[in-house]
Amino acid sequence: MKEELEKLQDEFAYIDMISRKSNSKYMEILLKELLPLQFRMEPDHHGAPHIHINYGKRKHVASYRVNDGVRVAGDLSNKYDKIVKAWISKNQILLLQIWRELKDGNQAQYEMLIPQLL
């Protein structure tokens, strides 16, 4: 799972790189910049299973439903939606299991499952 998150972070960096606008009149050499990418689940009172995303220095830039990968909140550019949805789809079973453990208050099991996402 760690490799998958690194791949997703790499895909975010690639999207950032190709969509970056330059104000410089000089030639630039652009290197890929890997910004911190974090997915969180919180024991809140929302009904549907969902994840929160932190990207770069920005906290809670978007939330996506685990059931279908649809964004439900946030102002993260929609250029990332397709890859986030694909990642959620690929990891949906584990994400739903983590959500259930978190909602049931089973902290020990939740803590055992989270490292599988790292």
C-alpha positions in Angstrom: 0.0 0.0 0.0 2.9 2.3 0.7 4.0 2.0 -3.0 0.5 2.9 -4.1 0.4 6.1 -2.0 3.8 7.0 -3.3 2.6 6.5 -6.9 -0.5 8.7 -6.1 1.8 11.4 -4.7 3.9 11.1 -7.9 0.8 11.4 -10.1 -0.2 14.6 -8.1 3.3 16.0 -8.7 3.1 15.2 -12.5 -0.3 17.0 -12.7 1.2 20.0 -10.8 4.1 20.0 -13.2 2.2 20.0 -16.4 -0.4 22.4 -15.3 2.0 24.9 -13.8 1.9 28.4 -15.4 5.1 30.3 -15.6 5.4 34.1 -15.5 9.0 34.0 -16.4 10.2 35.1 -19.8 13.3 32.9 -19.3 13.6 29.3 -20.0 12.9 27.1 -17.0 13.9 23.6 -16.1 11.1 22.2 -14.1 11.8 19.4 -11.8 9.1 17.4 -10.2 8.2 18.6 -6.7 6.7 16.0 -4.3 4.4 17.8 -1.9 3.1 16.1 1.2 -0.1 14.2 0.5 -2.1 12.8 3.4 -5.4 10.9 3.6 -7.3 11.0 6.9 -10.4 9.5 8.3 -12.0 11.0 11.4 -14.6 9.6 13.8 -17.1 12.3 12.9 -20.8 12.1 12.6 -21.2 12.2 8.8 -23.2 9.3 7.5 -21.3 8.1 4.5 -17.7 6.7 4.7 -15.3 9.3 3.4 -11.7 10.4 3.4 -10.2 13.9 3.9 -7.1 15.0 1.9 -4.3 17.3 3.0 -2.1 18.4 0.1 1.1 20.5 0.4 0.7 23.0 3.3 -3.1 23.0 2.9 -5.3 21.0 5.3 -8.6 19.5 4.4 -8.5 20.5 0.8 -11.1 17.9 -0.2 -13.3 15.1 1.0 -14.2 12.1 -1.1 -16.8 9.4 -0.5 -15.3 5.9 -0.2 -18.3 4.2 -1.7 -17.9 5.8 -5.2 -14.9 8.2 -5.0 -17.0 11.3 -5.6 -15.8 14.5 -4.1 -18.2 15.8 -1.5 -16.4 18.9 -0.3 -13.3 21.0 -0.7 -11.5 23.3 -3.2 -8.8 21.0 -4.4 -8.5 21.4 -8.1 -10.7 19.0 -10.0 -7.6 17.9 -12.1 -6.9 15.5 -9.3 -10.3 13.9 -9.0 -9.8 11.1 -11.6 -6.7 9.7 -9.9 -8.1 10.1 -6.4 -11.3 8.2 -7.5 -9.2 5.4 -9.1 -7.1 5.1 -5.9 -10.2 4.9 -3.7 -11.7 2.3 -6.0 -8.6 0.2 -5.9 -8.4 0.4 -2.0 -12.1 0.5 -1.3 -12.4 -2.7 0.7 -9.6 -1.7 3.1 -10.9 1.9 3.4 -14.4 0.6 4.3 -13.0 -1.8 6.8 -11.0 1.1 8.4 -14.1 3.2 8.4 -16.1 0.5 10.2 -13.5 0.0 12.8 -13.2 3.7 13.4 -16.9 4.2 13.7 -17.2 1.2 16.1 -14.6 2.6 18.4 -12.2 -0.3 17.9 -9.1 1.7 18.2 -6.7 -1.3 18.3 -8.0 -2.7 15.0 -8.1 0.7 13.4 -4.5 1.3 14.3 -3.6 -2.1 12.9 -5.3 -1.3 9.5 -3.9 2.2 9.1 -0.3 1.1 8.5 -1.6 -0.9 5.5 -2.4 2.4 3.9 1.1 3.8 4.5 
